[in-house]
């Protein structure tokens, strides 16, 4: 009974363990990730600025047409 329990436990745990082989090792370059974050922040800032400018222009034009 003890062997059956340990074999079931081993099978369940094997799903969540990382493989030991060299071919399955993944690495990530932190500089690439940091550069991507910087670029995303710049893009987001530009989008916010463009949206604010377009909204302000729309409000001014609406104000001129109404009054």
C-alpha positions as a printed NumPy array, in Angstrom:
array([[  0.   ,   0.   ,   0.   ],
       [  2.862,   2.337,   0.781],
       [  4.43 ,   1.854,  -2.673],
       [  1.152,   2.639,  -4.418],
       [  0.711,   5.85 ,  -2.459],
       [  4.264,   6.993,  -3.138],
       [  3.977,   6.244,  -6.863],
       [  0.739,   8.246,  -7.109],
       [  2.348,  11.111,  -5.202],
       [  5.385,  11.009,  -7.473],
       [  3.173,  11.19 , -10.562],
       [  1.24 ,  14.15 ,  -9.199],
       [  4.365,  16.016,  -8.15 ],
       [  6.108,  15.322, -11.473],
       [  3.574,  17.546, -13.256],
       [  4.76 ,  20.578, -11.316],
       [  8.499,  19.985, -11.241],
       [ 10.745,  21.683, -13.771],
       [ 12.624,  19.408, -16.162],
       [ 16.309,  18.972, -15.463],
       [ 17.498,  18.742, -19.085],
       [ 19.534,  21.555, -20.651],
       [ 17.269,  21.819, -23.702],
       [ 14.359,  23.089, -21.592],
       [ 16.159,  25.978, -19.882],
       [ 14.705,  29.372, -20.751],
       [ 16.527,  32.6  , -20.065],
       [ 15.387,  36.186, -20.338],
       [ 17.581,  39.196, -20.831],
       [ 16.57 ,  41.796, -18.246],
       [ 17.792,  44.655, -20.453],
       [ 15.35 ,  43.684, -23.189],
       [ 12.494,  43.736, -20.698],
       [ 13.548,  47.095, -19.246],
       [ 13.839,  48.643, -22.706],
       [ 10.378,  47.352, -23.577],
       [  8.965,  48.976, -20.427],
       [ 10.615,  52.3  , -21.312],
       [  9.223,  52.177, -24.845],
       [  5.756,  51.314, -23.571],
       [  5.844,  54.268, -21.173],
       [  6.885,  56.631, -23.968],
       [  4.102,  55.363, -26.245],
       [  1.562,  55.679, -23.464],
       [  2.7  ,  59.237, -22.689],
       [  2.39 ,  60.224, -26.337],
       [ -1.1  ,  58.73 , -26.554],
       [ -2.183,  60.643, -23.445],
       [ -0.755,  63.894, -24.809],
       [ -2.449,  63.401, -28.183],
       [ -5.77 ,  62.576, -26.529],
       [ -5.545,  65.653, -24.296],
       [ -4.715,  67.895, -27.239],
       [ -7.557,  66.492, -29.348],
       [-10.028,  66.833, -26.486],
       [ -8.948,  70.406, -25.765],
       [ -9.242,  71.32 , -29.441],
       [-12.705,  69.765, -29.573],
       [-13.854,  71.72 , -26.517],
       [-12.478,  74.997, -27.926],
       [-14.139,  74.441, -31.324],
       [-17.412,  73.502, -29.651],
       [-17.2  ,  76.646, -27.51 ],
       [-16.569,  78.839, -30.532],
       [-19.472,  77.329, -32.485],
       [-21.943,  77.582, -29.61 ],
       [-21.067,  81.081, -28.399]])
